[in-house]
Amino acid sequence: MTHTYRTSALRGALLAATVLLGAGQTPAQAAPRHGLRGDWLHLTVTRGDSRSSDTRGTLLLCDPPQGHAHAAEACAELAAAGGDIDAIPAGSVFCPMIYAPVTAHARGEWKGRQVDYTRTFSNRCVLGARTGDVFALDG
């Protein structure tokens, strides 16, 4: 009987501890996970298919513009498009019809709104023509 009593007491103590720990937690939205303020995007460009290991990336900060080879231009384009990468006007560039796919991914926050963008383009030229300086990660 002593063994049964100790097991029940231990289970009760564990349950009480779990309830107390759970009660002290706040919702995930209460504090940002990333700790960044202002408009920011983590940008990556992957050459080839999505399983490729040839990925380049950077963190674009826009308050003030930094962390990117063309930060000022990229932030200005994003500001003009309201943070919507698809709304950046396409450039008047003639790109070769060579299939060398690249996948662009952006994740972050713009004016308090979450951004999650992923598109695959037929080549780097088309990527640049459609997204301006946002994914121009090379200096």
N, C-alpha and C positions, 0 to 999 in steps of 0.2 A: 504494500500500500504506500509506503514511503516513496518508492520509485515512481508510482503513478502520480502522486501529489507533486513531486519535483518537476516532472515532465509537464504537467498542466500549468504549474506556476511559471515555468520557463516559457511556454507557449504564450501565456498571458502577458508576460513582460515583453516578449518580442512583438506581439501585436500592439501593445500600448506604445512601444518605441516607434514602430512603423507609423502609427496614426499621428504621433507628435511630430515626427520628421516631415510627414506629408502635409501637415497643417501649416508648417512654417514656410512652405514653398510659395513663390509668386508665379503668376502666369508667365509664359515664355515671352510674350509681347511687352512685358513691363520694362525690360532693359534690353538694349541691343546686344546681340552676341558678339559683334565685331568690334565694338568700341570706337568706331570711326564716326565722325560728325560731318555733316554736309553731304554734298553729292560725290559719290565714289562708285567706281566699277572695277571689278577684277576681270581683266581681259585675257583671253588666251586665243591663240591661232594654232591649229594643228594641221600639219601638212599630211596629205593622204587621207585615209579613212579614219574614223573615230578611234580605231584601235592602235593607231600609230603612236610611237613614242617620241615623234618629232614635234614637240609642243613648245611654244614660246608664250610667255605670259608676263603681265605687269599689273600693278595697281595704279589706276588713274584716279587722282584726287583733283577736285575742281574748286576747292575753297582754301587757298589759291591753287591754280593749276600746277600739278607736279607729278612725278613718278612715271612719266611717259615721255617718249622721244618728241612727241608733238602735242604736249599736254594743253597748251593754250588754244591751239586750233581745234583739237578734239572736244574740249570743254565748250568752246564757242559753237561748234556744230551741234552738240547735244543740247545746249541751251536754246538754240534756234528751233530745234525739233521737239522741244519739251521733254527731252530725255528718251524719246522714242527713236531707236536706231533705224527702224524701218522708215521713219519719216524724214531722214536726212536726204536731201535732194541728190539724185544720181548725177554723177559728173559726166561731162561730155567727152568721154574717152573711148577710143576704139581699141578694144581688147582682142588679142589673137584667139582663134578658136582652138586652143590647145587645152585638152582635158588634163589638168593637174590639180585635183580638188584640194580645197582648204576648208576647214571648219572653224568658224568664229563663234566664240562663246563669251558672253558678258553676264556677270552676276553682281548685283550690288543694290544701291539705293539712289534714287533721284527725286528730289523734292519730297522726301518722306515715303515714296512709293517704291516697292520692290521691283527690281529689274531682273529678268531672267531671259536671255536671248541666245538662241543657237540657230545658226544657218550654215549650210554647206554651199560654197560657191565653186564654180567650175575651175577657177584659177585665181591667183593673187590679184591680177589686174581687175577682174570683175569684183572681187572683194573690195578693193580700193575705190572703184567707181561707184559702188553701191553704199559704202559706209564712210566715205571720206577719210579723215585722219584718225578715226576712232580706233581702228585695228592696225594702224601703221606703227607697228611696234619696233621696227628697225630704225635706227638713227640715220 
